[in-house]
Amino acid sequence: MKRLMLLSVLIGMAMLVSVNGQDRQGPPNMQSLQQRRQQMMNDLKKELKLTKDQDAKFDQIYKEADEKMTKARESAGQDRTGMRTKMQEINADRDKKIEKLLKPDQLKKFQDYQKRQTEMRQNRQGGGGGGGFR
């Protein structure tokens, strides 16, 4: 009887863990790429204090860049270097469009934000700026 009860509890716990983990991809407490991207966008918009018009244009610029990046990833195949080059071009184009949209005080905040993001990326990559295994 005790074994049957213990077995029932273990099966119940296994089912709970299985159902709870179905929505997740990757380690627990890791946000999806889209969630992190959206949070970054919200933080940046808040920091820049965009007007309604700027906000709409800002979203459109990022949306277009994301679509171009998706196409670049799909067409790159195994050419990682080519894809990286194309992504850098897309990012540079996006940033130029954003810079034209911003007022001087917002532009300074945008550039400061980009510097902080670059530093954080480099810190995650071990400061080498090139990724890969060490």
N, C-alpha and C positions, 0 to 999 in steps of 0.2 A: 504494500500500500504506500509506504514511504517512497519507494523507488518510483512508483507510478506518479505520485504527486511531484517529486523532484523532476522527473522527466517532463511532465506537463509544464512546469515553471520554466525549465530550460527551453523548451520548444516555443513557449510564449515569448520569452525574452529574445530568442533568435528571430522570431517573426517581427517583433517591434524594431529591432536593429535593422533588419532587412528593409522594411517599409520606410523607416526614417531615413535610410541612406540612399533610397532610390533617386531623390531629387538632386543629390550632390554629385559633382564630378570633381575628382581630385581630393586632396586632404580636407578634413573638416576646417571650418573657419576661414577658408580661402574664398575670396570673392571671385566671381567669374570675371573674365576680361571685360565684358560689357559693363558689369557693375562698377568695376574700378574706373573704367573710362568715364562713365556717367558721373561718378563721384568727383573725378578730377575736373570735369567740365563744370559741374555745379560750384566747386570751390573756386575755380578760375573766374567764372562769371560773377560770383559774389565779391571776389577780390577786386575785379575791374569795375564793378558798379556800372554795368552796361545799361543803356537806355533800352526801351522796348524795341525800337527799330534796330539798334545794334545787336540786341539779343537774337532777333530773328535772322539777321544776316550772318551772325556768328554761327548759329546752328546750321544754316545752309552751307556755309563754307566748310565746316567740319563734316557735314553729311556728304558733300561732294568728294572731299578728300578720302573719306572712309570707303566710298564706292570705288574710287580709283585704286585704292590700296587692295581692296578685295579682288578686283580684276587683275592687278599686278601679281598677287599671290597665286591666283588660279592659272595665269599664263606662264608663270616662271618655271614651273616644273621643278627640276632639280638644280636649276641655276640660282643658287643662294646669293652669289655675289651680284648678279644682275638684278635680282629682286631687291637687295639692300640698296643698290644704287637708285633704282626706280623709286623706292620708298623715300629715300632722302630727297629726291627731286620733288615728289608729291608734298612732303612736309615743308620744304622750302617755299614752294608755291603757295601752300595754305598759309604759312606764316606771313608772307608778303601781303596776301589779301587781308589777313587779320590786322596787320600793322596799318594798312591804309584806312581801315575802319575805325581805328582808335584815336582818341584825343591824346595829346602829348603826355598828360599825367597817367592815362591808362596804358599808353605804350610803355612807359617806364616800368609800371607794375607788371605788364606782360613779359617784358624782357627779364625782369628779376625772377618771375615765376619760372621762366624757361631755364634760367641758370640753376635754380634750386632743383628742378626736375633732372637736369643733366647731372648734377652732383649726386643726387640720390641714385640715379641709374648707374653711375660709375662706382659708387660705394657698393651696390648690390653685385656688380661684376668684379669686385675685388680691386677697383681702381685702375684696371688695365685698359678699360674702354674698348676691349675687343671681344669679350666673351670667350667661350670655348673652355676647354679643360686645361688645368694647370698642374 
